[in-house]
Amino acid sequence: MTAWVPPDALGRRVLCGTEYATVRYVGTVPPTAGTWLGVEWDDPQRGKHDGTHEGTQYFKCRHPRGGSFIRPNKANFGVDFLTAVKARYGLNDEDNVHPGKESTLFFGKTVEFVGMDSIIEQQRQCSFSFSRLNQLVDISVRECAVSHPGREEEISRTCPNIRRVDLSKNLISSWETATDIASQVQNLETLNISENKMKFPATSISGSSAFLKLRILALNQTEITWTEVLLCAPGWPALEELYLTSNNITVLERPENVLQTLKVLDLSDNQLLDGNQLHQIAHLPSLEQLMLRNTGISSIHFPDAGFGCKTKMFPSLKHLEIKDNQISQWSSINELDKLPSLRSLQCRNNPLMDTEKNQETLRQLIIAKISQLEVLNKSEILPAERKGAELDYRKIFGRDWIAAGGHWNPERNKPSEDFLAAHPRYPSLCLKYGAPEEGELERQQPVTLKNQLLTLTIKCPDKPEQKPLEKKLPESMTIQRVKGLLYRLLKIPGSELKLSYESSKLEGKEVDLDNDLKPLQFYSIENGDSVLVRW
């Protein structure tokens, strides 16, 4: 007996065992009899060919061995939304209820004659089941083989209070199907429809009210392009968060009169052609968080603003994530200081991070270069750490500044364009702390800090519950930077630290470390000494 095939099977998503595929062909495959489905597997390792059989190409695949022919009875075309909800929340089988004629309710597949007590109990369970569905606000039917909405208006009648829906990794074949489901959820605020390989509209959508209240939308791994995002976006007038990771997005276009309420945008794991693509989304007025992890960008540039000025791009951007990219030049970090609202940055795993062997030095340089930064790589920047980083930066590059024409006398202070391009914050640091003088720079250590490490024991004499810690610190490390390290290491709140040290050779005698600008070596600290911390 020939298995039933839906009339719209072509292009539908199917599940075969645990493997997902898309139907690319429906028909015969001579010399065999009967109907076959030609499918393109999500995992090409599951396939056998490219849609060709005995010299005839029945369908095409992106991978040369991504296709197979299967019989229709091997393909699961999925279930409707409510069937999946009832199965997920334990309302099937003995709890499954269906309205009958004249509002009589029957349970299961077979109607039986039962006693009055049993009827009353069944009616009680029926009311309980409908009550449970009626009360659902958050629904997750992830991996439940949902492929269509079911009967018209059935979702809205049965689950009128839904606000958040997880439809990820199902058998949704098109954005139209997603819209049909959403149109029955009147107060939909959050929708995760990720991991559904869908067909999206080729022309702009207008007139649909399905997503009028939608604030959060996840479309990760759906193969959507940015052009398709913009075509769908008119239907998302209140959208605040949009997640688009691992798609086909390589080129961006400027949104015109759409996405104006967007606060969070995640484009991670899309291979953007270059950093200049970001200019296309730079004028989203409400955007506060932008995630660009593993997008292949190698540089960032805001050409509308000069040295020490703020860009008009990304006016509201507070959090930027650019880790796992190809950024290799400090100029891109300099550019980030132009962002007027930036407060948090994640930038690990870029080639630039390999230019400094000492990660503490690297962190201090980034802090000094971006004036308004408050959190770096998920670690808070305390005021003492910022002050130390900026003072060190001012000293480290002081000789370069003088050589480039810098001078403590404002009338003679004319640093070169090349120096200002490499160190655009240097003039503001001189205004903040005063210009460095020749004598101050005589014993300047190189930025690489290739100097001797001291093995020191960190103790908190007033906090006996705090166990001593052993740390290796460069002897050139200033007291200010030691304090910044200790704030993070000991998780000390915003109190003023008081440091002293105890020599291993002169037990019981403490020497105050009272000058934040002096390095450890200034105090003749040696290996084995103890740094005492009080607050």
Order of alpha helices (4+ residues) and beta strands (2+ residues): beta-beta-beta-beta-beta-beta-beta-alpha-beta-beta-alpha-beta-beta-alpha-beta-alpha-beta-beta-alpha-beta-beta-beta-beta-alpha-beta-alpha-beta-beta-alpha-alpha-alpha-alpha-beta-beta-alpha-beta-beta-beta
